[in-house]
């Protein structure tokens, strides 16, 4: 039986790995080892996802915790090398674009272990984003690539990767979305009145206080039209409080929510303001208008045929865009190919071929 080691480290990873773990278990042809690097160490940011998404407890927890980009990456690499040496896997699977993704891919390759990257090929073309560096490095050394949209495949081909190593799997995030919707199907909206949803966590938006003030000024203006629920990242909350940033009384602060609770809030929202990559995808499937407060996105299909609009993260742009489009979605809307809740099944079929090859 072939041994596959799967790495998770941060909140988005759990949502992508959960359906894959279930599909691999149902296949029965693989021995799976789950490694949690501990990159997200807050209970609401990690542990609760194991319960909500029915992920088995990890075989290894590296408990690396927080730190600078370099310190965290170094800790992951040091501890993951020991795991690989002990478990001797045939294949390491990394997902997404967090520090754990890049760090574990590097370690595996230096130990001559094959690497498969799920959500490969996405590009924002903004190298100021740490996630972009993680994507580029991971894809440059991976052996197999599972892509979620056409742009991923075209980017990999442009970068010189072999077409036979690229597999169009669809989007694992959407598998978990369908799974979660099934678990909360009877739940009601958290409030009877209409509301929008805010999430903000990217350093360029929340660590630059001038930018953060401008964004929140714009959202406070919009809150005069519709109540906004703010699912707040701990770092964002700390920056708001420590810098005495005022918010509209119609913006309701909520601490980070467990996945199923957050999903219930999101599915009932009338509009979403975010800088998250995953929420761009989820809002497209839920057909909720999404304003992404960034200068670029690595998920262009959410704009070309989804419900997403890319908005410069400043007060004037946010207000003008909302006034222009409000609750409308893309007139060219069409559910992206492979965003059907069956990506995990396709990935396992590809893995069968890879292992046998």
MIKERO-113753 format. One record per residue: residue in three letters; z, x, y of N, C-alpha, C in turn. Coordinates in steps of 0.001 Angstrom, whole numbers, padded with zeros to 6 digits, always signed. Each point is the difference from the previous one (the first is absolute). Example, Ala and Ser with C-alpha at 12.3 -4.5 7.8 and 13.67 -1.06 7.14 Angstrom:
! residues 2
ALA+007800+013190-005690+000000-000890+001190+000000+000900+001200;SER-000720-000350+001050+000060+000820+001190+000730-000770+001090;
//
This chain:
! residues 357
UNK+000000+000848-001199+000000-000848+001199+000000+000884+001250;UNK-000903-000283+000953-000115+000795+001206+001113-000362+000987;UNK+000457+001012+000717+001150-000160+000877-000468+000001+001463;UNK+000325-001086+000720-000380-000129+001406+001261-000024+000859;UNK+000047+000879+001001+001119+000061+000921-000433-000644+001318;UNK+000754-000992+000446-000331-000755+001213+001048+000278+001067;UNK-000456+000300+001209+000891+000382+001093+000112-001121+001027;UNK+001239-000326+000387+000242-000874+001148+000980+000711+000931;UNK-000101-000321+001285+000907+000644+000930+000429-000875+001153;UNK-000889-000895+000446+000262-000804+001183-000409-001446-000256;UNK+000462-000854+000867-000146-001456-000161-001398-000446-000461;UNK-001089+000451+000640-001321-000470-000445-000343+000411-001431;UNK+000524+001146-000436-000291+000481-001358+000491-000974-001057;UNK+001176-000574+000234+000582-000899-000999-000896-001208-000236;UNK-000576-000512+001092-000856-001189-000109-001289+000309-000762;UNK-000453+001238+000083-001236+000366-000689+000245+000351-001463;UNK+001166+000565-000272+000294+000458-001356+000466-001130-000914;UNK+000681-000997+000557+000575-001062-000829-001018-000671-000921;UNK-001134-000498+000500-000960-000642-000902-000636+000981-000978;UNK-000150+001254+000410-000560+001007-000901+000949+000265-001165;UNK+001295+000079+000274+000983+000209-001060-000044-001135-001015;UNK-000123-001229+000489-000069-001152-000916-001274+000056-000840;UNK-001118+000348+000628-001264+000056-000725+000007+001106-001051;UNK+000587+001147+000333+000083+001094-000965+000896-000382-001173;UNK+001068-000706+000278+000897-000440-001071-000714-000958-000940;UNK-000775-000915+000568-000739-000964-000819-001081+000677-000827;UNK-000547+001103+000529-001042+000715-000739+000564+000676-001238;UNK+001157+000606+000129+000666+000605-001147-000556+001335-000449;UNK-001046+000485+000683-000622+001238-000450+000486+001241+000720;UNK+000980-000179+000906+000465+001132+000788+001527+000046+000005;UNK+000518+001200+000093+001408+000173+000313+000096+000250+001499;UNK+000760-000815+000711+000094+000131+001450+001358+000561+000407;UNK-000022+000867+000987+001206+000580+000574-000036-000293+001497;UNK+001044-000636+000517+000044-000360+001415+000943+000955+000738;UNK-000526+000626+001047+000794+000919+000823+000128-000580+001404;UNK+001239-000196+000441+000292-000449+001359+000490+001218+000783;UNK-000750+000408+001004+000390+001202+000735+001189-000242+000921;UNK+000263-001260+000333+001095-000283+000922-000358+000241+001449;UNK-001303+000033+000310-000429+000203+001386+000551-001112+000889;UNK-000054-001262-000480+000716-001090+000653+001293-000204-000764;UNK+001094+000217+000648+001295+000021-000675+000874-001192+000363;UNK-000355-000761+001068+000758-001191+000344-000206-001074-001059;UNK+001068-000707-000372-000079-000985-001082-001069-001045+000266;UNK-000091-000478+001267-000984-001022+000328-001411+000566-000011;UNK-000125+001323+000138-001316+000615+000058-000490+000446-001367;UNK+000862-000019-001013-000456+000475-001307+000598-000774-001158;UNK+001325+000112-000182+000611-000512-001233-000292-001482-000235;UNK+000044-000793+001074-000188-001435-000171-001398-000328-000504;UNK-000956+000900+000259-001367-000239-000468-000088+000026-001522;UNK+000853+000790-000627+000009+000035-001459+000371-001366-000567;UNK+000891-000704+000690+000390-001338-000449-001061-001032+000355;UNK-000441-000011+001242-000968-001002+000452-001305+000066-000783;UNK-000459+001211-000308-001308+000178-000637+000110+000289-001492;UNK+001240-000065-000512+000251+000175-001435-000545+001329-000515;UNK+000302+001062+000756-000377+001348-000400+001129+000567-000855;UNK-000317+000632-001116+001071+000629-000785+000671+001110+000798;UNK+001261+000248-000266+000701+001073+000689-000705+001335-000270;UNK-000054+000883+001005-000732+001258-000169+000626+000897-001059;UNK-000855+000742-000669+000482+000986-000969+000611+001202+000709;UNK-000511+000295+001192+000535+001092+000809+000124-000482+001443;UNK+001115+000303+000650+000164-000270+001428+000347+001322+000678;UNK-000888+000466+000860+000165+001308+000616+000966-000008+001185;UNK+000245-001194+000581+000997-000144+001072-000198+000997+001149;UNK-001244+000154+000456-000252+001006+001035+000493-000439+001378;UNK+000032-001292+000275+000510-000487+001271-000890+000343+001173;UNK+000610-000034+001190-000775+000191+001222-000122+001478+000348;UNK-000751+000253+001073-000209+001371+000460-001305+000083+000753;UNK-000286+001143+000591-001297+000172+000649-001099-000075-001056;UNK-001234-000110+000466-001136-000045-000926+000039+001180-000972;UNK+000218+001191+000522-000034+001200-000834+001191+000075-000947;UNK+001175-000312+000526+001199+000065-000844-000087-001010-001133;UNK-000398-001225+000326-000087-001030-001031-001054+000354-001046;UNK-001144+000474+000444-001066+000391-000921+000453+001127-000919;UNK+000686+000987+000567+000474+001132-000799+001014-000439-001067;UNK+000906-000880+000389+000991-000496-000962-000668-000736-001158;UNK-000980-000839+000340-000714-000746-001038-000695+000965-000957;UNK-000689+000983+000535-000744+000940-000833+000927+000767-000932;UNK+001105+000470+000529+000939+000772-000805+000526-000815-001174;UNK+000409-001245+000280+000603-000819-001049-001051-000572-000953;UNK-001182-000295+000523-001046-000586-000851-000540+001033-000988;UNK-000034+001243+000402-000453+001046-000915+000865+000022-001259;UNK+001300-000149+000170+000916-000012-001140-000268-001199-000900;UNK-000277-001174+000607-000307-001209-000784-001258+000203-000824;UNK-001030+000553+000611-001259+000220-000720+000186+000977-001156;UNK+000779+001027+000228+000233+000988-001052+000748-000618-001179;UNK+000923-000891+000289+000781-000638-001057-000803-001056-000757;UNK-000838-000770+000728-000685-001141-000619-001397+000336-000514;UNK-000633+001029+000569-001318+000448-000454-001004-001151-000128;UNK-000309-000701+001092-000917-001146-000075-001457+000427-000151;UNK-000818-000941-000491-001445+000222-000071-000681-000328+001324;UNK+000629-000872+000786-000584-000440+001260+001120-000381+000959;UNK-000127+000401+001264+000903-000440+001063-000754-000959+000904;UNK+000581-001175+000253-000595-000985+000894+000824-000042+001287;UNK-000674+000211+001130+000624-000155+001310-000695-001136+000736;UNK+000741-000653+000886-000568-001156+000708+000206+000158+001498;UNK-000935-000545+000767+000163-000089+001437-000112+001318+000737;UNK+000832+000139+001060-000190+001112+000938+001305+000537+000577;UNK+001092-000158-000731+001291+000493+000505+000203+001453-000420;UNK+001072+000613+000479+000260+001410-000327+000097+000229-001503;UNK+000589-000962-000718+000133+000126-001452-001358+000090-000678;UNK-000978-000726+000534-001351-000003-000560-000578+001404+000001;UNK-000010+000615+001166-000574+001336+000147+000807+001052-000759;UNK+001322-000051+000152+000855+001034-000596-000132+000026-001513;UNK+000019-001174-000618-000057-000052-001465-001395+000339-000519;UNK-001034-000334+000765-001359+000381-000400-000149+001519-000017;UNK+000538+000658+001011-000084+001464+000068+000717+000643-001184;UNK+001203-000475-000270+000779+000565-001113-000739-000164-001317;UNK-000512-001212-000251-000693-000262-001266-001207+000917-000167;UNK-000789+000149+001051-001204+000836-000101+000348+001457-000266;UNK+001073+000490+000607+000385+001403-000227+000539+000205-001405;UNK+000413-001098-000631+000439+000072-001403-001143-000362-000956;UNK-001209-000147+000546-001201-000297-000784+000088-001367-000699;UNK+000603-000960+000699+000071-001378-000477-001003-000826+000799;UNK-000774-000830-000669-000972-000854+000672+000709-000988+000930;UNK-000651-000309+001138+000570-000900+001006-000968-001139+000285;UNK+000531-001230+000003-000765-001178+000411+000638-000560+001266;UNK-000835-000275+000996+000492-000524+001277-000440-001453+000148;UNK+000979-000880+000089-000281-001419+000222+000055-000281+001492;UNK-000999-000694+000516-000223-000258+001422-000638+001220+000640;UNK-000895+000633-000736-000667+001220+000459-001088-000320+001023;UNK-000325+001002+000794-001169-000064+000874+000183-000700+001327;UNK+001140-000598+000247+000209-000662+001286+000143+001048+001089;UNK-000627-000228+001146+000024+000967+001087+000140-000707+001355;UNK+000962+000457+000796+000116-000470+001387-000755+000930+000943;UNK-000306+001221-000492-000622+001059+000806+000879+000411+001177;UNK+001295-000174-000157+000977+000397+001009+000980+000967-000653;UNK-000198+001291+000230+000831+000998-000655+001348+000202+000680;UNK+000261-000794+001031+001345-000016+000562+000947-000858-000840;UNK-000581-000814-000874+000803-000827-000888+000385+000809-001235;UNK+001289+000107-000319+000380+000749-001208-000611-000596-001260;UNK-000195-001321-000004-000598-000635-001177-001433+000466-000238;UNK-000713+000287+001078-001380+000454-000152-000049+001374-000654;UNK+000908+000877+000385+000075+001313-000629+000329-000157-001483;UNK+000941-000874-000309+000364-000240-001404-001202-000493-000802;UNK-000793-000891+000590-001185-000526-000702-001021+001106-000257;UNK-000282+000770+001037-001021+001040-000117+000386+001052-001035;UNK+001241+000450+000046+000443+001030-000946-000008-000552-001416;UNK+000535-001203-000188+000076-000591-001343-001390-000169-000598;UNK-000925-000536+000785-001347-000219-000533-000737+001312-000248;UNK+000327+001030+000752-000713+001271-000176+000305+000653-001350;UNK+001126-000384-000635+000375+000645-001265+000098-000966-001170;UNK-000199-001299+000242+000116-000971-001094-001200+000085-000934;UNK+000214-000461-001234-001059+000002-001006-000688-001354-000118;UNK+000758-001060+000258-000524-001363-000129+000427-000808+001210;UNK-000894-000913+000414+000213-000728+001247-000172-001503-000241;UNK+001023-000768+000338-000073-001452-000084-000036-000556+001421;UNK-001092-000687+000345-000202-000424+001383+000157-001512+000139;UNK+000453-000398+001204+000292-001402+000270-001098-000714+000765;UNK-000854+000769+000669-001075-000605+000789-001165+000967+000091;UNK-001145-000499+000450-001229+000793+000018+000137+001266+000829;UNK+000740-000062+001104+000129+001181+000850+000640+001160-000759;UNK+000926-000301-000913+000633+001048-000789-001007+000752-000841;UNK-000890-000733-000654-001021+000638-000836-000966+000821+000842;UNK-000473-000554+001119-000972+000720+000831+000623+001258+000606;UNK+001285-000071+000393+000668+001186+000546+000103+001104-001043;UNK+000354-000354-001211+000141+001001-001067-001337+000647-000340;UNK-001049-000796-000022-001322+000550-000287-000446+000952+001108;UNK+000274-000363+001257-000334+000874+001124+000749+001328-000090;UNK+001199-000054-000551+000830+001206-000114-000336+000821-001240;UNK-001005-000445-000751-000500+000807-001101+000600-000276-001364;UNK+000712-001111-000152+000600-000315-001293-001029-000647-000930;UNK+000175+000247-001282-000955-000467-001004+000130-001511-000184;UNK-001140-000681+000027-000002-001459-000116+000627-000479-001308;UNK-000153+000778-001065+000518-000413-001310+001529+000010-000048;UNK+000644+000646+000993+001470+000062+000039+000582-001066+000937;UNK-000875-000809+000617+000436-001015+000960-000100-001381-000657;UNK+001077-000746+000029+000065-001313-000652+000398-001059+001025;UNK-000836-001013+000107+000319-001103+000924+000932-000970-000722;UNK+001276+000076+000334+000998-000784-000726+000414-001270+000717;UNK-000225-000064+001314+000600-001074+000770+001386+000420+000464;UNK+000766-000966+000460+001208+000301+000763+001273-000413-000739;UNK+000771+000989-000449+001259-000291-000704+001005-000728+000879;UNK-000031+000253+001311+000916-000687+000907-000149-001517-000128;UNK-001219-000434-000244-000257-001434-000087+000475-000561-001340;UNK+000008+000824-001038+000597-000431-001267+001463-000369+000219;UNK+000724+000855+000720+001413-000276+000271+000162-001185+000943;UNK-000925-000160+000925+000056-001162+000889-000070-001293-000802;UNK-000947-000088-000925-000120-001198-000833+001244-000194-000863;UNK+000518+001095-000547+001206-000067-000820+001172-000546+000829;UNK+000153+000535+001211+001087-000439+000864-000154-001436+000446;UNK-001224-000401+000327-000229-001391+000411+000372-000964-001120;UNK-000254+000409-001237+000371-000842-001136+001507-000155-000118;UNK+000748+001033+000357+001462-000060-000123+000649-000805+001124;UNK-000690-000136+001151+000584-000737+001123-000761-001282+000293;UNK-000756-000480-000965-000903-001139+000232+000715-001236+000534;UNK+001272-000171-000344+000722-001186+000469+000790+000213+001267;UNK-000028+001228+000527+000803+000311+001185-000638-000576+001252;UNK+000831-000458+000925-000475-000549+001266-000041+001083+001069;UNK-000670-000318+001096-000020+000924+001129+001421+000212+000498;UNK+000311+001208+000510+001358+000282+000461+000398-000781+001250;UNK-000948-000625+000676+000284-000823+001167-001048-001095+000063;UNK+000379-001159+000527-000934-001130+000053-001032+000172+001098;UNK+000320+000741+001049-000958+000177+001082-000990+001121-000319;UNK-001145-000037+000658-001001+001041-000204+000515+001326+000553;UNK-000400+001093-000655+000455+001312+000428-001026+001059-000377;UNK+000089+001151+000671-000752+001188-000364+000940+001038-000566;UNK-000581+001064-000557+000775+001056-000646-000370+001347+000606;UNK+001015+000842+000232-000203+001365+000508+000562+001001-001002;UNK-000752+001089-000264+000560+001192-000653-000543+001225+000728;UNK+000859+000963+000246-000391+001255+000662+000791+001149-000605;UNK-000703+001056-000420+000725+001132-000555-000665+001355+000237;UNK-001266+000022+000428-000695+001284+000108+000566+000833+001140;UNK+000196+001309-000240+000600+000862+001026-000697-000080+001357;UNK-001324-000080+000022-000717-000034+001276+000342-001246+000808;UNK+000433-001059-000677+000364-001236+000684+001483-000098+000320;UNK+000852+000510-000868+001435-000271+000168+000814+001223+000422;UNK-000493+001205-000216+000736+001191+000402-000363+000449+001415;UNK-001180-000398+000468-000369+000210+001402+000527-001215+000780;UNK+001071+000195+000731+000713-001129+000607-000862-000717+001037;UNK-000823+000727+000720-000894-000641+000968-000969-000940-000717;UNK-000562+000457-001102-000893-000858-000782+000745-001204-000552;UNK+001204+000223-000514+000782-001089-000569+000306-001061+001053;UNK+000381+000431+001205+000272-000962+001074-001242-000832+000317;UNK-001144+000667+000080-001238-000700+000352-000362-001037-001054;UNK+000107+000384-001279-000293-000934-001089+000932-001199+000052;UNK+001297+000261+000157+000973-001087-000021-000093-000879+001245;UNK-000426+000579+001119-000253-000820+001195-001126-000995-000274;UNK-001061+000483-000655-001110-000886-000330+000408-001101-000964;UNK+000764+000366-001024+000442-000992-000984+000990-000980+000615;UNK+000820+000461+000931+000931-000902+000683-000758-001032+000811;UNK-001123+000402+000585-000834-000957+000731-000574-001048-000951;UNK-000490+000459-001159-000560-000931-000990+001073-000949-000532;UNK+001244+000490-000051+001097-000834-000494+000245-001216+000886;UNK-000566-000033+001198+000082-001203+000826-000843-001122-000579;UNK-001003+000380-000847-000900-000988-000599+000425-000411-001397;UNK+000617+000933-000744+000388-000284-001389+001199+000886-000366;UNK+000944-000562-000683+001156+000755-000462-000468+001136-000907;UNK+000607+001193+000142-000374+001152-000806+001208+000506-000780;UNK-000156+000135-001318+001025+000579-000850-000329+001479-000189;UNK+000945+000854+000300-000208+001449-000012+000747+000582-001196;UNK-000737+000281-001099+000586+000671-001160+000050+001484+000341;UNK+001177+000478+000342+000090+001278+000705+000366+001156-000928;UNK-000737+001073+000143+000271+001245-000722+001245+000644+000618;UNK+000874+000626-000811+001226+000599+000551-000248+000971+001155;UNK-001037+000822-000106-000277+000968+001058-000444-000704+001285;UNK-000795-001054-000152-000448-000777+001154+001183-000657+000694;UNK+000887-000576-000783+001182-000660+000562+000860+000994+000772;UNK+000194+001158-000564+000814+001015+000652-000607+000426+001339;UNK-001313+000133+000055-000661+000399+001238+000085-001089+001065;UNK-000065-001254-000413+000125-001110+000948+001409-000041+000587;UNK+000982+000115-000862+001398-000085+000443+000381+001200+000861;UNK-000333+001199-000461+000434+001211+000705-000701+000179+001339;UNK-001146-000652+000187-000731+000112+001262+000072-001274+000840;UNK+000883-000917-000403+000252-001227+000775-001283-000761+000334;UNK-000850-000165-000999-001254-000726+000195+000266-001497-000151;UNK-000371-000758+001022+000226-001438-000009-001128-000709-000740;UNK+000368-001036-000748-000964-000839-000701+000130-001440+000475;UNK-001074-000752-000124+000051-001421+000299+001031-000692-000879;UNK+000645-001015+000553+000936-000786-000796-000702-000720-001147;UNK-001321-000101+000081-000770-000692-001036-000507+000965-001074;UNK+000472+001252+000022-000238+000957-001089+001299+000115-000793;UNK-000053-000372-001269+001187-000026-000853-000009+001225-000897;UNK+001026+000840+000124+000101+001226-000784+000530-000309-001402;UNK-000697+000515-001021+000454-000089-001386-000007+001410-000576;UNK+001086+000412-000653-000002+001296-000672-001026-000001-001125;UNK-000388+001189-000469-000991+000113-001073+000385-000909-001163;UNK-000970-000759-000478+000249-001006-001023-000446+000478-001373;UNK+000657-000470-001061-000536+000199-001349-001412-000586-000083;UNK-000776+000506-000953-001421-000347-000052-000257-001503-000049;UNK+000675-000715-000897-000290-001419-000151+000404-000796+001239;UNK+001098+000372+000628+000406-000679+001234-001015+000263+001106;UNK-000440+001255+000098-001000+000325+001015-001302-000739-000264;UNK-000404-000065-001266-001239-000690-000344+000068-001471+000387;UNK+001152-000626-000181+000151-001399+000380-000130-000181+001507;UNK+000552+000967+000759-000153-000051+001449-001462+000198+000378;UNK-000655+000980-000615-001377+000328+000355-000969-001129-000330;UNK+000128-000610-001167-000998-000990-000419+000024-001253+000871;UNK+001114-000217+000693+000123-001172+000856-000227+000306+001474;UNK-000307+001259+000313-000230+000383+001393-001350-000517+000485;UNK-000062-000317+001291-001245-000456+000597-000835+001167+000514;UNK+000660+001132+000260-000682+001189+000495+000892+001199-000312;UNK-000613+001182-000134+000747+001218-000326-000394+001111+000962;UNK+001012+000738+000478-000207+001213+000795+000638+001141-000772;UNK-000767+001044-000312+000501+001032-000907-000679+001337+000250;UNK+000560+001063-000555-000713+001281-000085-000035+000471-001453;UNK+000280-000906-000927+000038+000303-001433-001386-000083-000621;UNK-000274+000903-000937-001261-000074-000741-000004-001139-000995;UNK+001074-000116-000782+000053-001034-001026-000060-001409+000556;UNK+000627-000235+001141+000004-001345+000576-001392-000382+000487;UNK-000807+000975+000401-001396-000305+000333-000702-000629-001208;UNK+000307+000547-001187-000625-000505-001226+000576-001352-000399;UNK+001323-000110+000011+000645-001247-000432-000366-001162+000915;UNK-000036+000240+001309-000348-001071+000932-001435-000466-000205;UNK-000881+000924-000414-001385-000381-000292-000057-000975-001165;UNK+000746+000268-001062+000007-000900-001152+000671-001326+000349;UNK+001042+000051+000821+000706-001224+000398-000731-000769+001097;UNK-001054+000599+000558-000808-000608+001069+000842-000279+001239;UNK+000830+000984+000369+000815-000090+001202-000561+000967+001034;UNK-000248-000425+001239-000501+000923+001011+000979+001150+000209;UNK-000528+001223-000006+000826+001204+000065-000488+000876+001146;UNK+000915+000376+000887-000296+000930+001088+000653+001328-000354;UNK-000826+001000-000326+000509+001313-000393+000099+000887+001235;UNK+001215+000418+000328+000279+000719+001240-000173+001499-000224;UNK-001256+000402-000134-000362+001390-000250-001377+000256+000590;UNK-000327+001276+000166-001322+000371+000518-001034+000079-001113;UNK+000448+000030-001260-000930+000137-001120+000634-000607-001238;UNK-000821-000208-001015+000508-000480-001282-000774+000645-001130;UNK+000703+000297-001084-000626+000531-001202-000481-001119-000920;UNK+000161-001238+000432-000395-001165-000801-001024-000841+000764;UNK-001204+000531+000236-000974-000687+000857-000461-001343-000528;UNK+000102-000216-001310-000470-001274-000549+000856-001161+000492;UNK+001257+000277+000389+000843-001080+000519-000486-000481+001360;UNK-000806+000831+000666-000586-000392+001283-001374-000621-000201;UNK-000848+000642-000831-001378-000458-000154-000095-001359-000680;UNK+000890-000268-000954-000058-001312-000652+001374-000612-000247;UNK+001045+000601+000538+001336-000546-000173+000469-000745+001231;UNK+001306+000013+000239+000576-000740+001129+000596+000927+001046;UNK-000307+001293-000106+000658+001015+000812-000776+000319+001275;UNK+000741+000254+001096-000587+000499+001243+000776+001237+000419;UNK-000727+001042+000361+000606+001263+000399+000214-000030+001512;UNK+001262+000192+000429+000358-000136+001405+000697+001263+000477;UNK-000419+000549+001138+000704+001155+000568+001459-000380+000231;UNK+000918+000857-000417+001421-000356+000064+000589+000159+001399;UNK-000391-000905+000910+000579-000020+001342+000031-001437+000499;UNK+000810-000240+000980+000260-001366+000471-001272-000756+000365;UNK-000842+000602+000836-001191-000683+000493-000943-000387-001140;UNK-000276+000948-000914-000922-000274-001106+000544-001089-000927;UNK+001298+000053-000270+000611-000995-000886-000118-001392+000599;UNK+000334-000138+001271-000044-001315+000655-001430-000506+000096;UNK-000924+000874+000424-001391-000435+000155-000611-000414-001330;UNK+000250+000764-001052-000569-000326-001305+000543-001325-000518;UNK+001309-000183+000128+000574-001254-000484-000526-001186+000806;UNK-000138+000169+001298-000515-001099+000819-001444-000334-000368;UNK-000761+001005-000427-001395-000223-000376-000139-000679-001362;UNK+000787+000415-000975-000208-000436-001379+001103-000905-000540;UNK+001199+000141+000505+001162-000782-000402+000112-000107-001527;UNK-000235-001177-000579+000237-000200-001429-001303-000111-000801;UNK-001084+000480+000585-001287-000040-000693-000121+001183-000962;UNK-000783-000183-001056-000296+001100-000907-001486+000317+000061;UNK-000392+001076-000628-001372+000485-000011-000960-001088-000482;UNK-001030-000277+000785-000990-001004-000408-000795+000454-001209;UNK-000004+001317-000278-000684+000554-001179+000953+000189-001177;UNK+001126-000707+000034+001029+000209-001023-000565-000182-001411;UNK+000355+000945-000861-000340-000086-001421+000992+000872-000756;UNK+000637-000531-001021+000996+000767-000747-000645+001258-000565;UNK+000557+001180+000287-000608+001245-000506-000076+000027-001525;UNK-001028+000652-000491-000203+000123-001444+001189+000725-000643;UNK+000451-000518-001128+001074+000633-000738+001390-000282+000528;UNK+000102-000855+001017+001316-000388+000523+000369-001352-000613;UNK+000039-000009-001323+000108-001247-000741+001227-000083-000887;UNK+000876+001010+000072+001189+000002-000836-000214+000579-001379;UNK-001160+000614-000255-000304+000533-001324-000333+001494+000020;UNK+000381+000676+001071-000294+001430+000115+000702+000803-001095;UNK+001229-000374-000335+000752+000756-001011-000705-000026-001350;UNK-000594-001143-000342-000722-000114-001270-001198+000945-000015;UNK-000699+000072+001137-001175+000875+000068+000418+001471-000079;UNK+001099+000346+000663+000451+001387-000024+000354+000432-001420;UNK+000679-000858-000757+000370+000347-001377-001248+000199-000856;UNK-001019-000795+000215-001252+000187-000742-000628+001351+000334;UNK+000027+000352+001296-000523+001308+000398+000831+001128-000605;UNK+001324-000173-000026+000872+001026-000571-000292+000204-001482;UNK-000285-001088-000707-000396+000113-001405-001208+000927-000143;UNK-000984-000196+000878-001213+000820-000066+000301+001459+000364;UNK+000827+000198+001026+000332+001347+000454+000724+000773-001098;UNK+001003-000623-000582+000805+000672-001019-000860+000326-001219;UNK-000800-000945-000409-000845+000240-001196-001050+001065+000287;UNK-000484+000040+001246-000993+000995+000377+000584+001401-000102;
//
